[in-house]
Amino acid sequence: MRTTLLLLLSLTALAACGLQGDLERPVPLWGNPPNEGPNDPRTLKAQEDAEAAERAASEERERAEAAAEREALDAQTIPPAPGTPQ
């Protein structure tokens, strides 16, 4: 009786273990699975990489424009006339 009760108790405890919610398909051990569309991890990674590259290019363009603007402003400054105190 004690063994049966212990067995039922342990099975009940084991039934409560595990993942909660939707189960996800594991990554295959070999080969490449077919692309599952917009929710595929490879598609999401490619989108993140493209967005990061676009952000980096945009920041580089902004830095280049700011440097060009600074150079243009520096070129517009009028040097003091010779013989005038500074």
Accessible surface in RSA format (square Angstrom, percent):
REM  Atomic radii and reference values for relative SASA: ProtOr
REM  Chains: A
REM  Algorithm: Lee & Richards
REM  Probe-radius: 1.40
REM  Slices: 20
REM RES _ NUM      All-atoms   Total-Side   Main-Chain    Non-polar    All polar
REM                ABS   REL    ABS   REL    ABS   REL    ABS   REL    ABS   REL
RES MET A   1   192.75  99.8 150.74  99.8  42.01 100.0 128.88 109.6  63.87  84.6
RES ARG A   2   206.71  86.8 198.87 101.4   7.84  18.7  78.64 107.5 128.07  77.6
RES THR A   3   106.26  75.6 103.06 104.5   3.20   7.6  70.17  94.3  36.09  54.6
RES THR A   4    76.94  54.7  74.85  75.9   2.09   5.0  47.64  64.0  29.30  44.3
RES LEU A   5   117.12  65.2 115.39  82.6   1.73   4.4 116.72  82.0   0.40   1.1
RES LEU A   6   117.24  65.3 114.17  81.7   3.08   7.7 116.65  81.9   0.59   1.6
RES LEU A   7   100.94  56.2  97.72  69.9   3.22   8.1 100.71  70.7   0.23   0.6
RES LEU A   8   103.01  57.4 102.29  73.2   0.72   1.8 102.55  72.0   0.46   1.2
RES LEU A   9   118.57  66.0 114.63  82.0   3.94   9.9 118.01  82.9   0.56   1.5
RES SER A  10    48.16  40.7  42.02  56.1   6.14  14.1  40.19  85.6   7.97  11.2
RES LEU A  11    96.97  54.0  91.92  65.8   5.04  12.7  92.26  64.8   4.70  12.7
RES THR A  12    93.35  66.4  85.56  86.7   7.79  18.6  66.80  89.7  26.55  40.1
RES ALA A  13    60.04  55.2  48.10  74.2  11.95  27.2  56.79  80.0   3.25   8.6
RES LEU A  14   120.07  66.9 109.67  78.5  10.40  26.1 109.74  77.1  10.33  27.8
RES ALA A  15    86.38  79.4  48.41  74.7  37.97  86.4  61.13  86.1  25.25  66.9
RES ALA A  16    78.45  72.1  51.74  79.8  26.71  60.7  63.40  89.3  15.05  39.9
RES CYS A  17    89.02  67.3  64.51  72.0  24.50  57.6  29.43  74.6  59.58  64.2
RES GLY A  18    61.46  75.8   0.00   N/A  61.46  75.8  36.71 100.7  24.75  55.4
RES LEU A  19   145.75  81.2 118.89  85.1  26.86  67.5 120.68  84.8  25.07  67.5
RES GLN A  20   149.70  83.7 122.69  89.7  27.02  64.3  62.63 133.3  87.08  66.0
RES GLY A  21    67.43  83.2   0.00   N/A  67.43  83.2  40.86 112.1  26.57  59.5
RES ASP A  22   141.54  99.1 114.79 114.3  26.75  63.2  36.90  86.8 104.64 104.4
RES LEU A  23   135.61  75.5 106.29  76.0  29.32  73.7 106.55  74.8  29.06  78.2
RES GLU A  24   158.56  91.0 132.92 100.6  25.64  61.0  51.57  99.7 106.99  87.4
RES ARG A  25   150.13  63.0 116.22  59.2  33.91  80.7  75.91 103.8  74.21  45.0
RES PRO A  26   107.73  78.5  92.30  84.1  15.42  56.1 103.34  85.3   4.39  27.3
RES VAL A  27   131.16  86.3 114.09 103.3  17.07  41.1 117.11 101.8  14.05  38.1
RES PRO A  28    53.91  39.3  31.11  28.4  22.81  82.9  41.70  34.4  12.22  75.9
RES LEU A  29   162.43  90.5 124.66  89.2  37.77  94.9 127.59  89.6  34.84  93.7
RES TRP A  30   205.94  82.6 187.95  91.0  17.99  42.2 166.80  88.9  39.14  63.5
RES GLY A  31    60.05  74.1   0.00   N/A  60.05  74.1  37.45 102.8  22.60  50.6
RES ASN A  32   138.08  95.2 105.65 102.1  32.43  78.1  18.21  43.8 119.87 115.9
RES PRO A  33    35.48  25.9  24.08  22.0  11.40  41.5  31.00  25.6   4.48  27.8
RES PRO A  34   106.47  77.6  94.26  85.9  12.21  44.4 106.31  87.8   0.16   1.0
RES ASN A  35    93.41  64.4  64.76  62.6  28.65  69.0  28.44  68.5  64.97  62.8
RES GLU A  36    98.62  56.6  68.66  51.9  29.97  71.3  36.05  69.7  62.57  51.1
RES GLY A  37    30.17  37.2   0.00   N/A  30.17  37.2  28.95  79.4   1.23   2.7
RES PRO A  38    99.84  72.8  94.60  86.2   5.24  19.0  97.07  80.1   2.77  17.2
RES ASN A  39   124.34  85.7 110.08 106.4  14.26  34.3  26.61  64.0  97.73  94.5
RES ASP A  40     4.90   3.4   4.87   4.8   0.03   0.1   0.03   0.1   4.87   4.9
RES PRO A  41    99.74  72.7  93.28  85.0   6.46  23.5  95.46  78.8   4.28  26.6
RES ARG A  42   106.56  44.7  97.63  49.8   8.92  21.2  77.23 105.6  29.32  17.8
RES THR A  43    33.45  23.8  28.73  29.1   4.71  11.2  31.55  42.4   1.90   2.9
RES LEU A  44    78.48  43.7  77.94  55.8   0.54   1.4  78.16  54.9   0.32   0.9
RES LYS A  45   123.13  60.1 121.47  74.5   1.66   4.0  90.78  81.7  32.35  34.5
RES ALA A  46    59.38  54.6  49.61  76.6   9.77  22.2  55.19  77.7   4.20  11.1
RES GLN A  47    91.07  50.9  87.82  64.2   3.26   7.8  31.88  67.9  59.19  44.9
RES GLU A  48   107.48  61.7 103.80  78.5   3.68   8.8  37.59  72.7  69.89  57.1
RES ASP A  49    72.29  50.6  65.93  65.6   6.36  15.0  28.03  66.0  44.25  44.1
RES ALA A  50    63.65  58.5  50.33  77.7  13.33  30.3  58.96  83.0   4.69  12.4
RES GLU A  51    99.69  57.2  95.58  72.3   4.11   9.8  34.97  67.6  64.71  52.8
RES ALA A  52    45.99  42.3  40.66  62.8   5.33  12.1  41.64  58.6   4.35  11.5
RES ALA A  53    63.69  58.6  50.92  78.6  12.76  29.0  58.96  83.0   4.73  12.5
RES GLU A  54   101.23  58.1  98.16  74.3   3.08   7.3  48.87  94.5  52.37  42.8
RES ARG A  55   138.65  58.2 136.10  69.4   2.55   6.1  64.53  88.2  74.12  44.9
RES ALA A  56    58.67  53.9  50.89  78.5   7.77  17.7  54.66  77.0   4.01  10.6
RES ALA A  57    41.98  38.6  33.03  51.0   8.95  20.4  40.73  57.4   1.25   3.3
RES SER A  58    33.71  28.5  33.33  44.5   0.38   0.9  11.96  25.5  21.75  30.5
RES GLU A  59    88.35  50.7  86.94  65.8   1.41   3.4  27.61  53.4  60.74  49.6
RES GLU A  60    97.97  56.2  97.97  74.1   0.00   0.0  45.45  87.9  52.52  42.9
RES ARG A  61   125.69  52.8 122.24  62.3   3.45   8.2  65.13  89.0  60.56  36.7
RES GLU A  62   108.95  62.6 103.72  78.5   5.23  12.5  38.91  75.3  70.04  57.2
RES ARG A  63   140.79  59.1 133.92  68.3   6.87  16.4  72.62  99.2  68.17  41.3
RES ALA A  64    57.67  53.0  45.24  69.8  12.43  28.3  53.08  74.7   4.59  12.2
RES GLU A  65   116.17  66.7 108.71  82.2   7.46  17.8  46.57  90.1  69.59  56.8
RES ALA A  66    41.71  38.3  36.05  55.6   5.66  12.9  40.52  57.1   1.19   3.1
RES ALA A  67    35.10  32.3  34.26  52.9   0.85   1.9  34.78  49.0   0.33   0.9
RES ALA A  68    58.05  53.4  50.96  78.6   7.09  16.1  53.95  76.0   4.10  10.9
RES GLU A  69   110.70  63.6 104.70  79.2   6.00  14.3  34.46  66.7  76.23  62.2
RES ARG A  70   143.47  60.2 142.08  72.4   1.39   3.3  66.86  91.4  76.61  46.4
RES GLU A  71   122.72  70.5 116.34  88.0   6.39  15.2  43.01  83.2  79.72  65.1
RES ALA A  72    51.75  47.6  42.37  65.4   9.38  21.3  50.58  71.2   1.17   3.1
RES LEU A  73    98.27  54.7  95.70  68.5   2.57   6.5  95.70  67.2   2.57   6.9
RES ASP A  74   101.57  71.2  90.45  90.0  11.13  26.3  26.89  63.3  74.69  74.5
RES ALA A  75    87.18  80.2  49.02  75.7  38.16  86.8  61.27  86.3  25.91  68.6
RES GLN A  76   128.60  71.9 105.68  77.2  22.92  54.6  42.97  91.5  85.63  64.9
RES THR A  77    95.62  68.0  78.53  79.6  17.09  40.7  67.62  90.8  28.00  42.3
RES ILE A  78   157.34  89.5 131.33  97.8  26.01  62.7 132.18  95.2  25.15  68.3
RES PRO A  79   103.37  75.3  89.51  81.6  13.85  50.4  96.04  79.3   7.33  45.5
RES PRO A  80    83.02  60.5  58.50  53.3  24.52  89.1  69.78  57.6  13.23  82.2
RES ALA A  81    60.36  55.5  46.25  71.4  14.12  32.1  51.73  72.9   8.63  22.9
RES PRO A  82   137.35 100.1 106.35  96.9  31.00 112.7 117.51  97.0  19.83 123.3
RES GLY A  83    85.51 105.5   0.00   N/A  85.51 105.5  43.85 120.3  41.66  93.3
RES THR A  84    69.49  49.4  55.85  56.6  13.64  32.5  54.00  72.5  15.49  23.4
RES PRO A  85   133.34  97.2 102.06  93.0  31.29 113.7 113.67  93.8  19.67 122.3
RES GLN A  86   194.93 109.0 115.13  84.1  79.80 190.0  68.87 146.6 126.07  95.6
END  Absolute sums over single chains surface
CHAIN  1 A     8528.6       7107.6       1421.0       5555.0       2973.6
END  Absolute sums over all chains
TOTAL          8528.6       7107.6       1421.0       5555.0       2973.6
